[in-house]
């Protein structure tokens, strides 16, 4: 059976240090440690985390040690993110959120996880992202919170 590839946006990594989200974020890290899932990160994640407090940066380093796959930001991802913005799914202020979706969509991950309920883990937004993906010959992307994906609560 194929191991699912799970793309983490920055909120999940930060969520390991937030009382509201810690239990499920750490549970997802346990899933990675136990090889239940393959963590997928991107250059964008590294850029965003470089501005975060040291404990959050250490969590990113821990995830890398779970044989994380790291995706690059390429021209196709930038173009797809711009299509999301042109469709007004997100505003230019949230370009990085659109870029996370684009990178994950193009990499054909099994699931993108996020705690961003306003711009990413939102029924209408997911439908709109997927409409753009289908129009551009891509598969739909599944988007959930870590709570819906992890097998553990820490």
Secondary structure as UniProt FT lines:
FT   STRAND          4..8
FT   HELIX           10..15
FT   TURN            16..17
FT   TURN            19..21
FT   HELIX           22..33
FT   TURN            34..35
FT   STRAND          37..42
FT   HELIX           43..49
FT   TURN            50..51
FT   HELIX           54..64
FT   TURN            65..67
FT   STRAND          69..71
FT   HELIX           75..86
FT   TURN            87..88
FT   HELIX           92..94
FT   HELIX           95..106
FT   TURN            107..108
FT   STRAND          111..113
FT   TURN            117..120
FT   HELIX           123..135
FT   TURN            136..137
FT   STRAND          143..144
FT   HELIX           146..149
//
